[in-house]
Protein backbone atom coordinates (compact mmCIF):
# COMPACT_ATOMS: atom_id res chain seq x y z
CA UNK A 1 0.00 0.00 0.00
CA UNK A 2 1.33 3.44 -0.90
CA UNK A 3 0.43 6.84 0.58
CA UNK A 4 -2.16 7.52 -2.16
CA UNK A 5 -4.07 4.34 -1.24
CA UNK A 6 -4.74 5.84 2.21
CA UNK A 7 -6.39 8.96 0.74
CA UNK A 8 -10.21 9.16 0.54
CA UNK A 9 -12.23 9.28 -2.66
CA UNK A 10 -13.73 12.62 -3.68
CA UNK A 11 -17.53 12.39 -3.86
CA UNK A 12 -18.92 13.39 -7.22
CA UNK A 13 -21.65 12.88 -9.76
CA UNK A 14 -21.83 12.02 -13.42
CA UNK A 15 -24.55 12.66 -15.97
CA UNK A 16 -25.48 10.65 -19.04
CA UNK A 17 -27.50 13.02 -21.22
CA UNK A 18 -29.45 11.18 -23.94
CA UNK A 19 -31.15 12.81 -26.90
CA UNK A 20 -34.41 11.59 -28.46
CA UNK A 21 -32.49 9.20 -30.74
CA UNK A 22 -30.78 7.51 -27.79
CA UNK A 23 -27.38 9.09 -28.45
CA UNK A 24 -25.29 10.37 -25.54
CA UNK A 25 -23.63 13.76 -25.08
CA UNK A 26 -19.84 13.59 -24.85
CA UNK A 27 -17.50 16.53 -24.53
CA UNK A 28 -13.83 16.86 -25.41
CA UNK A 29 -12.01 18.11 -22.32
CA UNK A 30 -9.89 21.25 -22.27
CA UNK A 31 -7.64 19.81 -19.54
CA UNK A 32 -7.79 19.97 -15.76
CA UNK A 33 -6.58 17.88 -12.82
CA UNK A 34 -7.78 14.60 -14.34
CA UNK A 35 -6.28 15.23 -17.76
CA UNK A 36 -3.76 12.71 -18.96
CA UNK A 37 -2.53 15.32 -21.42
CA UNK A 38 -4.18 13.93 -24.54
CA UNK A 39 -5.73 16.16 -27.17
CA UNK A 40 -8.73 13.91 -27.54
CA UNK A 41 -10.14 13.18 -24.08
CA UNK A 42 -13.90 12.65 -24.26
CA UNK A 43 -16.24 12.28 -21.31
CA UNK A 44 -19.75 12.86 -20.06
CA UNK A 45 -20.43 15.77 -17.67
CA UNK A 46 -19.21 15.06 -14.16
CA UNK A 47 -17.96 16.89 -11.10
CA UNK A 48 -17.72 17.15 -7.35
CA UNK A 49 -20.54 17.35 -4.84
CA UNK A 50 -20.46 20.52 -2.73
CA UNK A 51 -20.76 20.24 1.08
CA UNK A 52 -24.41 19.69 2.02
CA UNK A 53 -25.47 19.18 -1.61
CA UNK A 54 -27.53 16.15 -2.63
CA UNK A 55 -26.06 14.04 -5.47
CA UNK A 56 -29.08 14.68 -7.75
CA UNK A 57 -28.76 18.44 -7.23
CA UNK A 58 -25.03 18.25 -7.93
CA UNK A 59 -25.68 16.34 -11.16
CA UNK A 60 -28.10 19.01 -12.38
CA UNK A 61 -25.70 21.79 -11.37
CA UNK A 62 -22.71 20.16 -13.06
CA UNK A 63 -24.72 19.53 -16.23
CA UNK A 64 -25.60 23.22 -16.42
CA UNK A 65 -22.12 24.41 -15.47
CA UNK A 66 -20.47 22.27 -18.15
CA UNK A 67 -23.03 22.32 -20.99
CA UNK A 68 -25.54 25.11 -20.29
CA UNK A 69 -28.33 22.50 -20.42
CA UNK A 70 -31.44 23.00 -18.29
CA UNK A 71 -33.92 21.15 -20.54
CA UNK A 72 -33.54 17.66 -19.14
CA UNK A 73 -35.73 15.16 -17.31
CA UNK A 74 -34.53 12.37 -15.05
CA UNK A 75 -34.65 8.87 -16.55
CA UNK A 76 -32.72 6.81 -14.00
CA UNK A 77 -30.27 6.79 -11.12
CA UNK A 78 -27.44 4.27 -11.01
CA UNK A 79 -27.92 1.69 -8.25
CA UNK A 80 -24.41 2.10 -6.83
CA UNK A 81 -21.53 4.53 -6.48
CA UNK A 82 -18.76 3.88 -9.03
CA UNK A 83 -15.12 4.67 -8.21
CA UNK A 84 -11.87 5.17 -10.08
CA UNK A 85 -8.32 5.95 -8.98
CA UNK A 86 -6.27 8.78 -10.46
CA UNK A 87 -3.05 7.41 -12.01
CA UNK A 88 0.13 8.34 -10.14
CA UNK A 89 1.53 10.20 -13.17
CA UNK A 90 -1.25 12.80 -13.07
CA UNK A 91 -1.99 12.84 -9.32
CA UNK A 92 -1.23 15.86 -7.19
CA UNK A 93 -2.95 18.58 -9.25
CA UNK A 94 -6.10 20.40 -8.14
CA UNK A 95 -8.48 18.23 -6.12
CA UNK A 96 -6.31 15.15 -6.76
CA UNK A 97 -3.77 16.32 -4.14
CA UNK A 98 -6.06 15.24 -1.32
CA UNK A 99 -7.94 12.35 -2.93
CA UNK A 100 -6.98 9.04 -4.52
CA UNK A 101 -9.76 9.35 -7.09
CA UNK A 102 -13.50 9.83 -7.27
CA UNK A 103 -16.54 7.88 -6.23
CA UNK A 104 -19.51 8.98 -8.31
CA UNK A 105 -23.28 8.70 -8.30
CA UNK A 106 -24.51 8.65 -11.90
CA UNK A 107 -27.82 9.86 -13.33
CA UNK A 108 -29.35 9.47 -16.79
CA UNK A 109 -31.34 12.39 -18.19
CA UNK A 110 -33.35 12.82 -21.39
CA UNK A 111 -32.42 16.04 -23.20
CA UNK A 112 -35.66 17.80 -24.13
CA UNK A 113 -34.30 21.00 -25.64
CA UNK A 114 -32.84 21.92 -29.02
CA UNK A 115 -29.15 21.24 -29.73
CA UNK A 116 -28.64 25.03 -29.79
CA UNK A 117 -29.16 25.06 -26.00
CA UNK A 118 -25.86 23.24 -25.57
CA UNK A 119 -23.06 25.78 -25.25
CA UNK A 120 -19.72 24.39 -24.11
CA UNK A 121 -17.87 27.64 -24.89
CA UNK A 122 -20.06 29.72 -22.54
CA UNK A 123 -21.41 27.17 -20.04
CA UNK A 124 -23.37 28.01 -16.93
CA UNK A 125 -24.99 30.97 -18.66
CA UNK A 126 -21.54 32.34 -19.49
CA UNK A 127 -20.46 32.43 -15.84
CA UNK A 128 -18.22 29.35 -15.97
CA UNK A 129 -14.83 28.52 -17.43
CA UNK A 130 -15.31 25.92 -20.19
CA UNK A 131 -14.67 22.27 -19.30
CA UNK A 132 -15.09 21.12 -22.90
CA UNK A 133 -13.72 22.48 -26.16
CA UNK A 134 -16.18 20.54 -28.35
CA UNK A 135 -19.09 18.12 -28.03
CA UNK A 136 -20.82 15.35 -29.94
CA UNK A 137 -23.74 12.90 -29.74
CA UNK A 138 -22.33 9.37 -29.48
CA UNK A 139 -23.63 5.79 -29.38
CA UNK A 140 -23.96 4.35 -25.89
CA UNK A 141 -21.75 1.34 -26.69
CA UNK A 142 -18.86 3.57 -27.80
CA UNK A 143 -18.56 5.53 -24.54
CA UNK A 144 -16.05 3.34 -22.66
CA UNK A 145 -13.66 3.42 -25.62
CA UNK A 146 -13.68 7.23 -25.67
CA UNK A 147 -13.02 7.68 -21.93
CA UNK A 148 -9.60 8.09 -20.37
CA UNK A 149 -8.22 4.59 -19.64
CA UNK A 150 -8.52 4.99 -15.86
CA UNK A 151 -12.24 5.88 -16.19
CA UNK A 152 -13.20 3.02 -18.53
CA UNK A 153 -14.28 0.66 -15.76
CA UNK A 154 -16.72 3.29 -14.46
CA UNK A 155 -17.99 3.95 -17.99
CA UNK A 156 -18.56 0.21 -18.52
CA UNK A 157 -20.70 0.15 -15.37
CA UNK A 158 -22.59 3.34 -16.32
CA UNK A 159 -23.39 1.94 -19.78
CA UNK A 160 -24.65 -1.30 -18.21
CA UNK A 161 -26.75 0.60 -15.64
CA UNK A 162 -28.42 2.86 -18.22
CA UNK A 163 -28.61 0.60 -21.27
CA UNK A 164 -32.39 0.35 -20.77
CA UNK A 165 -32.68 4.17 -21.01
CA UNK A 166 -31.22 4.37 -24.53
CA UNK A 167 -33.37 2.99 -27.32
CA UNK A 168 -31.57 1.42 -30.25
CA UNK A 169 -30.02 4.12 -32.41
CA UNK A 170 -31.72 4.31 -35.78
CA UNK A 171 -29.71 2.68 -38.59
CA UNK A 172 -30.05 5.85 -40.69
CA UNK A 173 -28.17 7.81 -38.03
CA UNK A 174 -25.25 5.38 -38.23
CA UNK A 175 -25.21 5.64 -42.02
CA UNK A 176 -24.95 9.40 -41.76
CA UNK A 177 -21.98 9.12 -39.40
CA UNK A 178 -23.76 10.43 -36.33
CA UNK A 179 -22.58 8.43 -33.37
CA UNK A 180 -19.18 7.82 -34.92
CA UNK A 181 -16.09 9.44 -33.43
CA UNK A 182 -16.51 13.00 -34.69
CA UNK A 183 -14.40 14.29 -37.55
CA UNK A 184 -15.97 17.70 -36.98
CA UNK A 185 -17.31 18.05 -33.43
CA UNK A 186 -19.77 20.76 -32.55
CA UNK A 187 -18.95 23.90 -30.63
HUGI-V641336 format. One record per run of one state. SS is the DSSP state (alpha for helix, beta for strand, coil for the rest). FROM is the first residue (numbers start at 0). TO is the last residue. If there is no record, write none. Layout:
# HUGI-V641336
ss=[SS | SS]
from=[FROM | FROM]
to=[TO | TO]
This chain:
# HUGI-V641336
ss=[coil | alpha | coil | beta | coil | beta | coil | beta | coil | beta | coil | alpha | coil | beta | coil | alpha | coil | alpha | coil | beta | coil | alpha | coil | alpha | coil | beta | coil | alpha | coil | alpha | coil | alpha | coil | beta | coil | beta | coil]
from=[0 | 2 | 6 | 8 | 18 | 23 | 29 | 41 | 43 | 45 | 48 | 54 | 67 | 71 | 85 | 87 | 90 | 93 | 97 | 100 | 111 | 114 | 117 | 123 | 126 | 131 | 138 | 139 | 146 | 148 | 165 | 170 | 175 | 178 | 179 | 185 | 186]
to=[1 | 5 | 7 | 17 | 22 | 28 | 40 | 42 | 44 | 47 | 53 | 66 | 70 | 84 | 86 | 89 | 92 | 96 | 99 | 110 | 113 | 116 | 122 | 125 | 130 | 137 | 138 | 145 | 147 | 164 | 169 | 174 | 177 | 178 | 184 | 185 | 186]
